[in-house]
Amino acid sequence: MSGPDAVLVLGEALIDLVPVAGDPEVRRAQPGGAPANVAVGLARLGRPVGFAGALGGDGFARSIERRLVDAGVDLSLCARSELPTTLAVADPGESGTGYHFHLESTAAFRFPDRAADVGRFGAVYAGGLAAVVEPAAEAVASTAQAAARHSLLVVDPNVREDRTLDPRRGLALLRELCALAHVVKASDEDLARLWPDTDPDQSCRRLAAEGRLVLLTRGARGAAAYTPDGPPVSVPAVPVEVVNTIGAGDAFMAGVLAWLGTTGGWERALSPERAGTMLEYASRVAASVVTQTGTEPSAPAHA
């Protein structure tokens, strides 16, 4: 599944082990991984999308594959492996959800460079763990470089901290991806980790001044868009009863990509009015996730 209106999503698909409500000692296996969540979200929103990651050879991998296929994601560029599925143990807290990763000798990061394929897609998404974990990180960097030349490159750095990750190298790789991108979506926490000596607002203004569309998510404080030529545009968070925050940022990203893909030509030079419309749409998509226990978004009633 390719074409000028299609998105290629590059990155990891894994299993999140999340606490069960009412019994924190028990964890439920839930297909996840930021790129896989974005791919599923795009498909649920009606956007043609291909997933270029890797799936393993165990029962968890079969669950992930069913989720992707049932949503309508094309897996023709997805690599296969007999290695076990990567696990992310979720640890929700007052300031958000942290993760502890089981990465070594797992399938999620064993996929090839897709630079030769990016010209067949209107947009390419990159980010997440695959951008910083080898051998996937090299493939992500090469593919992103090609996407920056031939497609709309969209980057969500989605910074993660864990004892299994090299923070200095990981942050450097993510900063390089942001420098290549045409669109950067990041949370205020992501930006504080990437550029700790700079206020997130100032980081957004700098990235936008270099010609990018920059999207800042701030949880309950809403979201903002920064463009090269105009003032920032902000929208409040959609008022909902929050059940779960896992996957909300990925749903927002899927909403942004789905909206940009319907404008014709993957528009990113947005007027303030159109930037606000895009943010409102993406925020409603994210709200559809936080009101439930899963990570499957739905299209707003009035898109």
C-alpha positions in Angstrom: 0.0 0.0 0.0 1.8 3.1 -1.2 1.1 6.3 -3.1 1.2 10.1 -2.6 -1.5 10.0 0.0 0.0 7.1 2.0 2.3 7.1 5.1 5.2 4.9 5.8 5.6 4.3 9.5 9.1 3.2 10.6 9.9 1.8 14.0 9.0 -0.7 16.7 6.0 -2.9 17.5 6.2 -4.4 21.0 4.1 -5.5 23.9 3.3 -3.2 26.8 2.7 -4.9 30.1 0.3 -2.6 31.9 -1.2 -2.9 35.4 -4.7 -4.2 35.7 -7.1 -1.8 37.3 -7.8 -2.9 40.9 -4.9 -5.3 41.0 -1.5 -3.5 40.5 0.4 -6.8 40.9 -1.1 -8.2 37.7 -0.1 -6.9 34.3 -2.0 -7.3 31.0 -0.2 -7.8 27.7 -1.2 -5.0 25.3 0.2 -4.5 21.8 2.1 -1.2 21.6 5.2 0.7 20.5 4.7 4.3 19.5 5.2 3.7 15.7 2.9 0.7 15.7 0.3 2.8 17.6 0.6 5.6 15.0 0.2 3.1 12.2 -2.9 1.7 13.7 -4.3 5.1 14.4 -3.7 6.3 10.9 -5.5 3.2 9.5 -8.4 3.7 11.9 -8.7 7.3 10.7 -8.9 6.1 7.0 -5.3 6.9 5.9 -3.5 4.4 3.8 -0.4 3.3 5.8 2.4 0.8 5.7 4.4 -0.4 8.7 8.1 -0.9 8.2 9.2 -2.5 11.5 9.9 -6.2 12.4 7.8 -8.9 14.0 9.0 -11.8 16.0 8.1 -15.5 16.0 6.1 -15.9 19.3 2.5 -15.6 20.4 2.9 -11.9 21.3 4.0 -11.2 17.7 0.9 -12.9 16.4 -1.2 -10.6 18.6 0.6 -7.6 17.3 0.2 -8.7 13.7 -3.6 -9.3 14.2 -4.0 -5.8 15.6 -2.1 -4.2 12.6 -3.9 -6.2 10.0 -7.4 -5.8 11.5 -6.9 -2.1 11.5 -5.9 -2.1 7.8 -2.1 -1.5 8.0 -0.1 -2.9 5.1 2.7 -5.2 6.3 4.5 -5.8 3.0 7.5 -3.9 4.2 7.5 -5.4 7.7 10.5 -7.7 8.4 10.1 -11.1 10.1 12.3 -12.8 12.7 12.2 -15.8 15.0 13.4 -13.8 17.9 11.1 -13.0 20.8 9.0 -9.9 21.0 10.3 -6.8 22.8 8.6 -6.1 26.1 7.9 -2.7 27.8 6.8 -2.9 31.4 4.6 0.2 32.1 4.9 2.0 35.4 2.1 4.6 35.6 2.7 7.5 38.1 1.4 10.9 38.9 3.6 12.6 36.3 2.9 10.1 33.5 3.8 6.6 32.5 7.4 5.3 32.8 8.7 2.2 31.1 11.3 -0.5 31.8 12.4 -2.3 28.6 13.4 -5.8 27.8 15.3 -5.2 24.5 18.3 -7.5 24.2 18.0 -10.1 21.4 14.4 -9.2 20.5 12.8 -8.8 17.2 11.6 -5.2 17.1 14.9 -3.7 16.1 15.9 -6.2 13.3 14.6 -4.4 10.2 16.4 -3.1 7.1 17.1 0.3 5.7 14.0 1.4 3.7 15.6 4.4 2.0 14.8 2.9 -1.4 11.1 2.8 -0.6 10.4 6.2 0.8 9.7 7.8 -2.6 6.6 5.7 -2.9 5.0 7.5 0.1 3.7 11.0 0.6 4.9 11.1 4.2 7.3 9.1 6.4 7.1 8.9 10.2 10.1 8.0 12.4 10.9 8.1 16.1 10.5 6.0 19.2 12.9 3.4 20.5 13.9 2.2 17.1 15.6 5.5 16.4 18.1 4.9 19.3 18.4 1.1 19.6 20.7 -0.7 17.2 20.6 -2.2 14.7 17.4 -0.4 13.9 18.9 3.1 14.7 21.2 2.9 11.6 18.2 1.9 9.4 16.1 4.7 10.8 18.7 7.3 10.2 19.4 6.3 6.6 15.7 6.0 5.8 15.0 9.4 7.4 17.7 11.0 5.4 16.1 9.7 2.2 12.6 10.8 3.4 13.9 14.3 4.0 14.8 14.5 0.3 11.8 12.7 -1.2 8.8 12.9 1.1 7.4 14.7 4.1 9.5 13.5 7.1 7.6 13.6 10.4 9.6 12.9 13.6 8.3 12.2 17.1 11.4 11.9 19.3 9.3 10.2 22.1 12.3 10.3 24.4 12.5 7.2 26.8 14.8 6.8 29.8 15.8 3.3 31.0 18.9 1.6 32.3 19.1 -0.4 29.0 19.5 2.8 26.9 22.5 5.0 26.4 21.1 8.5 27.2 23.9 10.6 25.6 24.0 8.7 22.3 20.2 8.4 22.2 19.5 12.1 22.7 22.1 12.9 20.0 20.4 10.6 17.5 17.0 12.1 18.2 18.4 15.6 17.9 19.8 14.6 14.5 16.4 13.3 13.4 14.6 16.5 14.5 17.2 18.4 12.4 16.2 16.4 9.3 12.4 16.7 9.8 9.9 18.8 8.1 7.4 18.2 10.9 8.4 17.7 14.6 5.8 16.6 17.2 7.1 16.5 20.8 5.9 16.8 24.3 7.2 19.4 26.7 9.0 16.6 28.6 10.7 15.4 25.3 12.0 18.8 24.6 13.2 19.3 28.2 15.3 16.2 27.8 16.6 17.0 24.3 17.6 20.6 25.1 17.7 20.7 28.9 19.1 24.3 29.1 16.3 25.7 26.9 12.6 26.3 27.7 10.4 24.0 25.5 8.7 27.0 24.0 12.0 28.5 22.9 13.1 25.1 21.5 9.9 25.0 19.4 10.4 28.6 18.1 14.0 27.7 17.1 13.0 24.5 15.3 10.1 26.4 13.5 12.3 29.3 12.5 14.5 26.8 10.6 11.5 26.0 8.3 9.6 23.3 10.2 6.1 22.8 11.5 6.5 22.1 15.2 3.8 20.6 17.4 4.0 20.7 21.2 1.8 18.6 23.4 1.4 19.6 27.0 -0.9 16.9 28.5 -3.8 18.5 30.4 -2.6 22.0 29.3 -3.4 21.3 25.6 -1.2 21.6 22.5 0.4 24.3 20.4 1.6 24.7 16.8 4.7 26.7 15.7 5.1 27.7 12.1 8.1 29.5 10.4 6.1 32.7 9.6 3.5 33.2 12.2 2.9 33.3 16.0 2.3 30.1 17.9 -1.3 28.8 18.0 -2.6 27.0 21.1 -5.7 24.9 21.8 -6.9 23.6 25.2 -7.1 19.9 26.0 -10.4 18.3 25.3 -12.3 18.0 28.7 -12.7 14.3 29.3 -12.6 11.9 32.2 -9.1 10.4 31.9 -8.9 6.6 32.2 -5.6 5.9 30.6 -2.8 8.1 29.2 -0.9 5.3 27.3 -1.0 6.0 23.6 -2.5 9.5 23.8 0.5 11.2 22.2 0.6 8.5 19.4 -3.1 9.1 18.8 -2.5 12.9 18.6 0.3 12.2 16.1 -1.9 10.0 14.0 -4.6 12.7 14.0 -2.1 15.3 12.8 -0.9 13.0 10.0 -4.4 12.1 9.0 -5.4 15.8 8.8 -2.3 16.8 6.9 -2.9 14.0 4.4 -6.4 15.3 3.6 -5.3 18.8 2.7 -3.6 17.9 -0.6 0.1 17.9 -1.0 0.9 17.3 2.7 0.5 21.0 3.5 2.7 22.2 6.3 2.8 26.0 5.7 -0.4 26.5 7.8 -2.2 29.7 8.5 -3.1 30.3 12.2 -6.7 29.3 11.5 -5.7 26.1 9.8 -3.1 25.2 12.5 -5.8 25.6 15.1 -8.2 23.4 13.2 -5.5 20.7 12.9 -4.7 20.9 16.6 -8.4 20.6 17.5 -8.8 17.5 15.3 -5.7 15.8 16.7 -6.7 16.7 20.3 -10.1 15.0 19.8 -8.4 11.9 18.4 -6.2 11.8 21.4 -9.2 12.3 23.7 -10.8 9.2 22.2 -7.9 7.1 23.6 -7.6 8.6 27.1 -11.2 7.8 27.9 -10.7 4.0 27.5 -8.2 1.3 28.7 -6.8 0.6 25.2 -4.9 2.6 22.6 -7.2 2.4 19.7 -8.3 5.9 18.5 -11.5 6.8 16.7 -12.3 9.6 14.3 -14.0 12.6 15.9 -17.8 12.8 15.2 -17.3 16.1 13.4 -14.0 15.8 11.6 
